[in-house]
């Protein structure tokens, strides 16, 4: 279940992968036939491009074995070998019925609707401390559980998947071979939900995005009870000192509500969009030895907003998805571009940078993200982009230009070295074309100043909306710096999963 978006060079765009967003995008993969083999014809969704096909082309020096991960990860607890189902406190028949027939009662006023426009809902911000003091009884119990199991998080997640695969062995083959990143993501997603269980707008928006995104795995409503059963089994085993009927009932209610929000969002989305799009690579521009601009043509119209991102799967690593931002505003020719940086041992990023060529077929998930421009105002835009995080910043500039606006746009393009300013020529050409645009390069090794510190030297920024895109560390320091100079939290936009776990974005 819970999908978590993690990135490395540009979390806002997810322009690089670090291994935390792959492998099924969640707790489980549904009952589904394996990926089509090369040569199979696509069915069920009309006239589509050919099924994903591995390309018989290996670059010089390429390793034929799967890379370890898309970024170094802590050593996972070993997955128990299939054996008799691990002992766990059983879920009562009444609770099982509750999980199997979820109801939205625990989150008031929830109803399936069309996905809200990101422009209508700015990124959620930190919870008000006063609200935290008024936590509901269920929220208190859920957070108490998470605090209890935090020291043994690896064991909890390993045991959860062991339960899931022993009780539902047909699901195992649909997960990626390497499960360590999958385990890491479970507790982070739980922390997100637990942190915002009383914040209905944040939690519902988060879960609706997950429900829509999980359609690309064939997830169906009947798959959720198995996950809930195994989750409660794992939590009860590793929180024995506090586990009691009251705590279990709180988790049943919470999971029931969570699953219903996701189910409703998926059902609504199914009426208006496919579960995924096939996209053919039409251009591959290697900007540096490890950064490529990849342009694709979707097989169907692909609606999105400048500043958003999507999930992407390559033919070489089925069921492993990574997130990448669109590097331009929507184009009349329908083409989509992504900036990809190959990271050490990165499965998807290395495939896209070093193996992908025109003619290859990728798969795209639905667009998502809230780092978009509000065109109902004339506020200036203050944009901080680091590394491949410049991709969505470029898209935002094009979006402003296409709307014929002349609002000021100030861009700080950060890099460790001048070599990392791979797209500076494009940004300078945009600056020459638009007098309202200003681009400043901030190179750490030359200026001996971090990007967030540089913005303090300019301004004032009181009338600006801020957009931050880049590595997780830059996102955190950038948001802190923007708040320090007086920009309200509700005017700071970014899409970083590391921040999502903390503040709900």
C-alpha positions as CSV (number, residue, x, y, z in Angstrom):
1,X,0.0,0.0,0.0
2,X,1.3,3.4,1.0
3,X,3.4,4.8,-1.7
4,X,6.3,7.0,-0.7
5,X,8.0,9.3,-3.1
6,X,11.8,9.5,-2.5
7,X,14.3,11.2,-4.7
8,X,17.9,12.2,-4.6
9,X,19.0,14.9,-6.9
10,X,15.6,16.6,-7.3
11,X,13.0,15.3,-4.9
12,X,10.6,17.8,-6.2
13,X,10.9,16.2,-9.6
14,X,12.3,13.0,-8.5
15,X,14.9,13.5,-11.1
16,X,17.0,10.8,-9.7
17,X,16.2,7.6,-7.9
18,X,17.5,6.4,-4.5
19,X,15.8,3.2,-4.3
20,X,13.0,4.1,-1.9
21,X,10.2,4.5,-4.4
22,X,10.5,1.3,-6.3
23,X,9.2,-2.2,-6.0
24,X,5.5,-1.9,-6.2
25,X,5.1,1.5,-4.7
26,X,3.6,0.1,-1.6
27,X,2.8,-2.6,0.9
28,X,1.6,-5.1,-1.6
29,X,1.1,-6.0,-5.2
30,X,-2.3,-7.3,-6.3
31,X,-3.3,-10.5,-8.0
32,X,-2.1,-9.8,-11.5
33,X,-0.6,-11.7,-14.4
34,X,3.1,-11.1,-14.9
35,X,4.3,-8.3,-17.2
36,X,3.8,-9.1,-20.9
37,X,6.7,-10.9,-22.5
38,X,8.5,-9.4,-25.5
39,X,6.3,-9.6,-28.5
40,X,3.0,-9.8,-26.7
41,X,0.3,-7.5,-28.0
42,X,-1.3,-5.1,-25.6
43,X,-5.0,-5.7,-24.8
44,X,-7.8,-4.3,-22.8
45,X,-7.0,-0.6,-23.3
46,X,-7.5,-0.1,-27.0
47,X,-4.8,0.8,-29.4
48,X,-1.7,1.0,-27.4
49,X,2.0,0.8,-28.2
50,X,3.7,-2.6,-28.0
51,X,4.2,-4.1,-24.6
52,X,7.4,-3.2,-22.7
53,X,10.3,-4.9,-24.3
54,X,13.8,-5.5,-23.0
55,X,16.2,-4.0,-25.5
56,X,19.1,-6.2,-26.5
57,X,21.7,-3.6,-26.1
58,X,24.3,-3.4,-23.4
59,X,26.6,-0.5,-23.1
60,X,30.3,-1.0,-22.8
61,X,31.2,-2.0,-19.3
62,X,27.6,-2.5,-18.3
63,X,27.0,-5.0,-15.5
64,X,24.6,-7.7,-16.4
65,X,23.6,-8.3,-12.8
66,X,21.0,-6.0,-11.2
67,X,22.6,-3.1,-9.3
68,X,22.5,-3.3,-5.6
69,X,20.1,-0.4,-5.1
70,X,19.4,3.1,-6.4
71,X,21.2,4.5,-3.3
72,X,22.9,2.9,-0.3
73,X,20.4,1.6,2.1
74,X,20.7,0.1,5.6
75,X,21.2,-3.6,5.6
76,X,17.7,-5.1,5.7
77,X,16.5,-7.8,8.1
78,X,16.5,-11.1,6.1
79,X,13.1,-12.1,4.8
80,X,12.1,-15.3,6.6
81,X,12.0,-18.3,4.3
82,X,8.5,-19.7,3.6
83,X,7.3,-21.7,6.5
84,X,4.2,-22.2,8.5
85,X,2.5,-18.9,9.1
86,X,4.3,-17.0,11.8
87,X,2.3,-16.9,15.0
88,X,0.5,-13.6,15.5
89,X,-2.5,-12.6,17.5
90,X,-5.4,-13.4,15.2
91,X,-7.7,-10.7,13.9
92,X,-11.2,-11.3,15.0
93,X,-14.0,-12.1,12.6
94,X,-15.7,-8.9,13.4
95,X,-12.5,-6.9,12.7
96,X,-11.9,-8.8,9.5
97,X,-15.4,-7.9,8.3
98,X,-14.6,-4.3,9.2
99,X,-11.4,-4.3,7.2
100,X,-13.0,-6.2,4.3
101,X,-15.9,-3.7,4.2
102,X,-14.3,-0.4,4.9
103,X,-16.3,2.7,5.7
104,X,-15.2,6.3,5.5
105,X,-16.7,7.1,9.0
106,X,-13.3,7.7,10.6
107,X,-12.5,10.6,8.4
108,X,-15.5,12.9,8.3
109,X,-16.9,14.5,5.2
110,X,-15.0,12.1,2.9
111,X,-16.5,11.4,-0.4
112,X,-15.0,10.4,-3.8
113,X,-14.5,13.4,-6.0
114,X,-12.4,14.3,-8.9
115,X,-8.8,14.9,-7.9
116,X,-8.4,18.5,-6.8
117,X,-6.3,20.8,-8.8
118,X,-2.9,21.4,-7.0
119,X,-3.6,25.1,-7.6
120,X,-6.6,24.9,-5.3
121,X,-4.7,23.1,-2.5
122,X,-1.3,24.5,-1.6
123,X,1.1,22.0,-0.1
124,X,0.2,21.1,3.5
125,X,2.3,22.7,6.1
126,X,3.5,21.7,9.6
127,X,0.8,20.8,12.0
128,X,-0.2,23.3,14.5
129,X,1.1,22.4,18.0
130,X,-2.3,23.3,19.4
131,X,-3.9,20.7,17.1
132,X,-1.4,18.1,18.3
133,X,-2.5,18.7,21.9
134,X,-6.1,18.0,20.8
135,X,-5.3,14.6,19.2
136,X,-8.2,12.2,18.9
137,X,-8.1,9.0,21.0
138,X,-7.3,6.9,17.9
139,X,-4.5,9.2,16.9
140,X,-3.0,8.9,20.4
141,X,-3.1,5.1,20.2
142,X,-1.7,5.0,16.7
143,X,1.2,7.3,17.5
144,X,1.8,5.3,20.7
145,X,2.1,2.2,18.6
146,X,4.6,3.8,16.2
147,X,6.8,5.0,19.0
148,X,6.8,1.5,20.5
149,X,7.8,-0.3,17.3
150,X,10.3,2.4,16.1
151,X,13.3,0.7,17.7
152,X,12.5,-2.5,15.9
153,X,11.2,-1.1,12.6
154,X,13.3,-3.5,10.5
155,X,11.8,-6.5,12.3
156,X,8.3,-5.2,12.1
157,X,8.5,-4.7,8.3
158,X,10.3,-7.9,7.6
159,X,7.7,-9.8,9.7
160,X,4.8,-8.0,7.9
161,X,6.1,-9.1,4.5
162,X,6.7,-12.6,5.8
163,X,3.1,-12.8,7.0
164,X,1.9,-11.5,3.7
165,X,3.9,-13.9,1.5
166,X,3.2,-16.9,3.6
167,X,-0.5,-16.3,3.9
168,X,-0.8,-15.0,0.3
169,X,2.1,-16.7,-1.6
170,X,0.6,-15.7,-5.0
171,X,1.6,-12.1,-4.2
172,X,5.4,-12.8,-3.8
173,X,6.2,-13.2,-7.4
174,X,4.8,-9.8,-8.2
175,X,7.2,-8.0,-6.0
176,X,10.8,-7.1,-7.1
177,X,13.5,-9.5,-6.1
178,X,15.2,-7.1,-3.7
179,X,12.8,-6.3,-0.9
180,X,15.0,-4.1,1.4
181,X,13.7,-0.8,0.0
182,X,10.2,-2.1,0.3
183,X,10.7,-2.7,4.0
184,X,12.2,0.7,4.5
185,X,9.2,2.4,2.9
186,X,6.5,0.7,5.0
187,X,7.4,2.4,8.3
188,X,7.9,5.8,6.7
189,X,4.5,5.6,5.1
190,X,3.0,4.6,8.4
191,X,4.7,7.5,10.1
192,X,3.2,9.9,7.6
193,X,-0.3,8.6,8.2
194,X,0.1,8.5,11.9
195,X,1.4,12.0,12.1
196,X,-1.5,13.4,10.2
197,X,-4.3,11.1,11.2
198,X,-6.3,14.1,12.7
199,X,-5.5,16.4,9.7
200,X,-8.2,15.3,7.3
201,X,-7.2,17.5,4.3
202,X,-3.6,16.4,4.4
203,X,-4.3,12.7,5.0
204,X,-7.1,12.4,2.5
205,X,-5.1,14.2,-0.2
206,X,-2.1,12.0,0.5
207,X,-4.1,8.8,0.4
208,X,-6.1,9.8,-2.7
209,X,-2.8,10.3,-4.6
210,X,-1.7,6.8,-3.5
211,X,-4.9,5.2,-4.5
212,X,-4.8,6.7,-8.0
213,X,-1.1,5.8,-8.3
214,X,-1.6,2.2,-7.3
215,X,-3.9,1.6,-10.3
216,X,-0.9,0.9,-12.4
217,X,-0.2,-2.3,-10.4
218,X,-3.8,-3.6,-11.0
219,X,-4.6,-3.0,-7.3
220,X,-8.3,-3.8,-6.5
221,X,-10.5,-3.2,-3.5
222,X,-10.4,-6.9,-2.5
223,X,-6.6,-6.8,-2.0
224,X,-6.7,-4.4,0.9
225,X,-8.0,-6.8,3.6
226,X,-5.0,-9.1,3.3
227,X,-2.7,-6.1,3.8
228,X,-4.6,-4.9,6.9
229,X,-4.7,-8.4,8.4
230,X,-0.9,-8.8,8.1
231,X,-0.2,-5.2,9.2
232,X,-2.1,-5.7,12.5
233,X,-0.5,-9.1,12.9
234,X,3.0,-7.6,12.7
235,X,2.3,-4.6,14.9
236,X,0.7,-6.8,17.6
237,X,3.7,-9.1,17.7
238,X,6.2,-6.3,18.2
239,X,4.2,-4.1,20.5
240,X,3.2,-6.8,23.0
241,X,3.7,-4.5,26.0
242,X,0.9,-2.1,24.9
243,X,-1.2,-4.2,22.6
244,X,-4.7,-4.7,23.8
245,X,-8.3,-4.8,22.3
246,X,-8.6,-1.0,22.4
247,X,-5.4,-0.5,20.5
248,X,-6.3,-3.2,18.0
249,X,-9.7,-1.6,17.4
250,X,-8.1,1.8,16.8
251,X,-5.8,0.3,14.1
252,X,-8.8,-1.5,12.5
253,X,-10.7,1.7,12.3
254,X,-7.8,3.6,11.0
255,X,-6.8,1.1,8.4
256,X,-10.4,0.7,7.3
257,X,-10.7,4.4,6.7
258,X,-7.3,4.6,4.9
259,X,-8.2,1.8,2.6
260,X,-11.6,3.3,1.7
261,X,-10.1,6.6,0.8
262,X,-7.7,4.9,-1.6
263,X,-10.3,2.6,-3.0
264,X,-12.7,5.5,-3.7
265,X,-9.9,7.6,-5.3
266,X,-9.0,4.7,-7.6
267,X,-12.6,4.1,-8.6
268,X,-13.1,7.8,-9.5
269,X,-9.8,8.0,-11.4
270,X,-10.7,4.9,-13.4
271,X,-13.6,6.7,-15.0
272,X,-11.4,9.4,-16.6
273,X,-7.9,8.0,-17.1
274,X,-6.0,4.8,-17.9
275,X,-4.0,3.1,-15.2
276,X,-0.7,3.8,-17.1
277,X,0.5,5.1,-20.4
278,X,3.1,3.6,-22.7
279,X,5.6,6.1,-24.0
280,X,8.2,5.8,-26.7
281,X,11.6,7.4,-26.3
282,X,12.1,9.8,-29.2
283,X,15.2,11.7,-28.1
284,X,18.1,11.0,-25.7
285,X,20.4,13.9,-25.0
286,X,23.4,13.1,-22.9
287,X,24.3,16.5,-21.3
288,X,27.1,15.2,-19.0
289,X,28.5,11.7,-18.5
290,X,25.8,11.1,-15.9
291,X,22.9,13.5,-16.8
292,X,20.5,12.9,-19.7
293,X,17.5,14.7,-21.0
294,X,15.0,11.9,-22.1
295,X,12.1,12.9,-24.3
296,X,9.1,10.5,-24.8
297,X,5.9,10.4,-26.8
298,X,2.9,8.9,-24.8
299,X,0.6,6.6,-26.7
300,X,-2.4,8.6,-25.4
301,X,-3.0,12.2,-24.4
302,X,-1.2,12.8,-21.1
303,X,-2.7,15.8,-19.1
304,X,-0.4,17.3,-16.5
305,X,0.5,20.7,-15.0
306,X,3.9,22.4,-15.1
307,X,5.8,21.6,-11.9
308,X,4.2,18.1,-11.5
309,X,6.0,14.7,-11.8
310,X,5.2,11.2,-12.7
311,X,6.3,7.6,-12.0
312,X,8.3,5.8,-14.6
313,X,9.2,2.2,-15.3
314,X,11.8,0.9,-17.8
315,X,11.7,-2.4,-19.7
316,X,14.8,-3.6,-18.0
317,X,13.5,-3.6,-14.4
318,X,9.8,-4.5,-14.4
319,X,7.8,-3.4,-11.4
320,X,10.5,-0.9,-10.3
321,X,9.2,2.6,-10.6
322,X,10.9,6.0,-10.0
323,X,9.6,9.5,-9.9
324,X,10.7,12.2,-12.4
325,X,9.4,15.7,-12.9
326,X,8.3,17.1,-16.3
327,X,11.1,19.4,-17.6
328,X,8.7,21.6,-19.6
329,X,5.2,22.9,-19.5
330,X,2.6,20.9,-21.6
331,X,3.6,21.0,-25.2
332,X,1.4,21.2,-28.3
333,X,3.1,18.1,-29.8
334,X,2.4,16.1,-26.6
335,X,6.0,15.2,-26.0
336,X,7.3,14.9,-22.4
337,X,10.9,15.5,-21.2
338,X,12.7,14.4,-18.1
339,X,16.1,15.3,-16.6
340,X,17.7,12.1,-15.2
341,X,20.9,11.9,-13.2
342,X,22.5,8.4,-13.0
343,X,23.2,7.7,-9.3
344,X,25.6,5.0,-8.0
345,X,23.9,1.6,-8.4
346,X,20.7,3.2,-9.6
347,X,18.5,0.8,-11.3
348,X,16.2,3.1,-13.2
349,X,18.4,6.1,-13.5
350,X,21.4,4.2,-14.9
351,X,19.1,2.5,-17.4
352,X,17.6,5.8,-18.6
353,X,21.0,7.5,-18.8
354,X,23.2,4.7,-20.2
355,X,20.9,2.2,-21.9
356,X,17.7,4.0,-23.2
357,X,17.7,5.0,-26.8
358,X,15.0,6.2,-29.3
359,X,12.5,3.5,-29.9
360,X,12.5,2.0,-26.4
361,X,9.2,1.8,-24.7
362,X,8.7,3.0,-21.1
363,X,5.6,3.1,-18.9
364,X,4.3,6.2,-17.2
365,X,2.1,6.4,-14.1
366,X,-0.4,9.3,-13.5
367,X,0.8,12.8,-13.0
368,X,0.8,14.2,-9.5
369,X,2.4,16.9,-7.4
370,X,1.4,20.3,-6.0
371,X,4.4,22.5,-6.9
372,X,2.4,24.4,-9.5
373,X,1.7,28.1,-10.3
374,X,-1.4,29.8,-9.1
375,X,-2.5,31.9,-12.1
376,X,-5.2,33.6,-10.1
377,X,-2.6,35.8,-8.4
378,X,0.2,38.1,-9.7
379,X,2.7,37.2,-7.0
380,X,6.3,36.9,-8.0
381,X,8.0,33.5,-8.1
382,X,11.1,32.8,-6.1
383,X,12.6,29.5,-7.4
384,X,15.4,27.5,-5.8
385,X,16.6,24.7,-8.0
386,X,19.6,22.4,-7.2
387,X,21.0,19.7,-9.6
388,X,18.4,18.1,-11.7
389,X,15.9,20.0,-9.6
390,X,16.1,22.7,-12.2
391,X,13.8,20.7,-14.5
392,X,10.5,21.6,-12.9
393,X,11.7,25.2,-12.4
394,X,12.2,25.4,-16.1
395,X,8.7,24.1,-16.6
396,X,7.3,26.7,-14.2
397,X,9.0,29.5,-16.2
398,X,7.5,28.2,-19.5
399,X,4.1,28.0,-17.8
400,X,4.3,31.7,-16.7
401,X,5.4,32.7,-20.2
402,X,2.6,30.8,-21.9
403,X,0.0,32.5,-19.7
404,X,1.3,35.8,-21.0
405,X,2.1,37.0,-17.5
406,X,4.9,39.4,-16.6
407,X,5.1,38.6,-13.0
408,X,8.7,38.6,-11.7
409,X,10.4,35.2,-11.6
410,X,13.7,35.0,-9.7
411,X,15.7,31.7,-10.1
412,X,18.6,30.6,-8.0
413,X,20.3,27.7,-9.8
414,X,22.5,25.9,-7.3
415,X,25.3,23.4,-8.0
416,X,28.4,22.1,-6.3
417,X,30.6,22.8,-9.4
418,X,30.2,24.6,-12.7
419,X,30.1,21.2,-14.3
420,X,26.8,20.5,-12.5
421,X,25.1,23.5,-14.2
422,X,24.3,21.3,-17.1
423,X,21.2,23.3,-18.2
424,X,22.5,26.8,-17.6
425,X,22.6,27.7,-21.3
426,X,18.9,26.9,-21.5
427,X,18.1,29.0,-18.5
428,X,20.1,32.0,-19.8
429,X,18.3,31.8,-23.2
430,X,15.0,31.9,-21.3
431,X,16.3,35.0,-19.4
432,X,17.2,36.7,-22.6
433,X,13.7,36.0,-24.0
434,X,11.8,37.2,-20.9
435,X,12.7,40.5,-19.2
436,X,10.7,39.5,-16.1
437,X,13.0,36.5,-15.5
438,X,16.3,36.7,-13.6
439,X,18.6,33.7,-13.3
440,X,21.5,33.5,-10.8
441,X,23.9,30.6,-10.6
442,X,25.2,29.7,-7.2
443,X,28.3,27.4,-7.3
444,X,29.3,26.2,-3.9
445,X,33.0,25.7,-4.7
446,X,33.4,29.1,-6.1
447,X,31.2,31.3,-3.9
448,X,31.7,29.2,-0.8
449,X,28.1,29.8,0.0
450,X,25.1,27.4,0.1
451,X,22.1,28.1,-2.1
452,X,19.8,29.0,0.8
453,X,22.3,31.5,2.2
454,X,22.5,33.2,-1.2
455,X,18.8,34.1,-1.3
456,X,19.3,36.1,1.9
457,X,21.5,38.5,0.1
458,X,18.7,39.5,-2.3
459,X,15.1,40.4,-1.9
460,X,12.9,41.4,-0.2
461,X,10.7,38.4,-1.0
462,X,7.6,39.3,0.9
463,X,5.4,39.4,-2.2
464,X,6.8,36.2,-3.7
465,X,5.6,32.6,-3.8
466,X,8.5,30.2,-3.3
467,X,9.3,27.0,-5.1
468,X,12.1,24.6,-3.9
469,X,13.4,21.6,-5.9
470,X,16.6,19.7,-5.3
471,X,18.3,17.2,-3.1
472,X,16.6,16.5,0.3
473,X,19.1,18.4,2.3
474,X,18.7,21.4,0.1
475,X,14.9,21.2,0.4
476,X,15.1,21.3,4.2
477,X,17.6,24.1,4.4
478,X,15.9,26.0,1.6
479,X,12.5,25.8,3.4
480,X,14.1,26.9,6.7
481,X,15.9,29.8,5.0
482,X,12.7,31.0,3.3
483,X,10.8,30.9,6.5
484,X,13.6,32.8,8.2
485,X,13.3,35.6,5.7
486,X,9.6,35.9,6.3
487,X,7.9,33.9,3.6
488,X,4.9,32.2,5.1
489,X,4.8,28.4,5.1
490,X,1.7,28.4,2.9
491,X,3.5,30.2,0.2
492,X,6.4,27.7,0.0
493,X,5.9,24.8,-2.4
494,X,7.8,21.7,-2.9
495,X,7.3,18.0,-3.5
496,X,9.8,16.0,-1.4
497,X,8.9,12.7,0.1
498,X,11.5,13.1,2.8
499,X,9.6,16.3,3.8
500,X,6.3,14.5,3.3
501,X,7.1,12.1,6.1
502,X,7.7,15.1,8.4
503,X,5.2,17.8,7.3
504,X,2.8,16.0,5.1
505,X,3.6,17.5,1.7
